[in-house]
Amino acid sequence: MTTTIVFGLTGAALIAIGLWAFVARVHLLRKILAFNVIGSGLFLLFGALARRAPDGASDAVPQAMIITGIVVAFAATALAETLAERLHEQTGRTTLPEIGDEDDG
């Protein structure tokens, strides 16, 4: 089993675990963390797919896209945590309201 296959399977497992946690958890911080696990799995999977050359060399373009994606994911995480903190300050809740639970006014 080559390292590319191991990295690809690990990335797929991270995506599956993150997707399960994103669907199963209701707490906002846990959803944000699950979303980050999904992103990490995608970065790992994309990096493994970029290294398909027979000599083991990898292309620089996917590596640059992964680094850019990490920076964007960090900024999106900071924004999501700020919004979750603001929701907690204004409503006292750490979960999103259900569709029928919202007040009209």
C-alpha positions in Angstrom: 0.0 0.0 0.0 1.5 3.3 -1.1 1.5 6.5 0.9 -0.8 8.1 -1.6 -3.4 5.5 -0.9 -3.0 5.8 2.9 -3.3 9.6 2.7 -6.3 9.3 0.5 -8.1 6.8 2.8 -7.2 9.0 5.8 -8.7 12.0 4.1 -11.8 10.1 3.2 -12.2 8.9 6.8 -11.8 12.5 8.1 -14.5 13.7 5.7 -16.8 10.9 6.8 -16.2 11.6 10.6 -16.6 15.3 10.1 -19.8 14.9 8.1 -21.3 12.6 10.8 -20.4 15.0 13.5 -21.8 18.0 11.6 -25.1 16.2 11.2 -25.3 14.6 14.6 -24.3 17.5 16.9 -26.5 20.6 17.6 -24.0 22.7 19.5 -22.6 25.4 17.3 -19.0 25.1 18.3 -19.1 21.4 17.6 -20.6 22.0 14.2 -17.8 24.5 13.5 -15.1 22.0 14.6 -16.8 19.3 12.5 -16.7 21.6 9.5 -13.0 22.1 10.1 -12.5 18.3 10.2 -14.3 18.0 6.8 -12.0 20.7 5.4 -8.9 19.0 6.7 -10.0 15.8 5.1 -10.6 17.5 1.8 -7.2 19.2 1.9 -5.5 15.8 2.7 -7.5 14.0 -0.1 -6.7 16.8 -2.6 -3.0 16.6 -1.7 -3.0 12.9 -2.1 -4.7 13.2 -5.5 -2.2 15.8 -6.6 0.7 13.4 -6.0 -0.2 10.8 -8.7 3.0 11.1 -10.7 4.9 7.8 -10.9 8.1 9.4 -9.8 6.5 10.7 -6.6 6.7 14.3 -7.6 3.7 16.5 -7.0 2.4 19.5 -8.9 2.8 22.9 -7.3 -0.6 24.3 -8.3 -2.6 21.9 -6.0 -0.2 22.6 -3.2 -0.8 26.4 -3.6 -4.5 25.8 -3.7 -4.4 23.8 -0.4 -2.4 26.5 1.3 -4.8 29.1 0.1 -7.7 26.9 1.3 -6.2 26.6 4.7 -6.0 30.4 5.1 -9.6 30.8 3.9 -10.7 28.0 6.3 -9.0 29.8 9.2 -10.7 33.1 8.4 -14.1 31.4 8.0 -13.6 29.6 11.3 -12.8 32.9 13.0 -16.0 34.5 11.5 -18.1 31.5 12.5 -16.9 31.6 16.0 -17.5 35.3 16.2 -21.1 34.8 15.0 -21.7 32.0 17.4 -20.4 34.2 20.3 -22.7 37.0 19.2 -25.6 34.6 19.1 -24.8 33.5 22.6 -24.6 37.1 23.9 -27.9 38.1 22.4 -30.0 35.0 22.9 -28.2 33.0 25.6 -28.3 29.9 23.4 -25.5 27.9 21.9 -27.6 26.1 19.3 -29.5 27.4 16.4 -33.3 27.6 16.8 -35.5 25.1 15.1 -37.6 26.3 12.2 -40.8 26.5 14.2 -39.2 27.9 17.4 -38.6 31.5 16.2 -40.5 34.4 17.7 -42.5 36.6 15.4 -41.5 39.8 16.9 
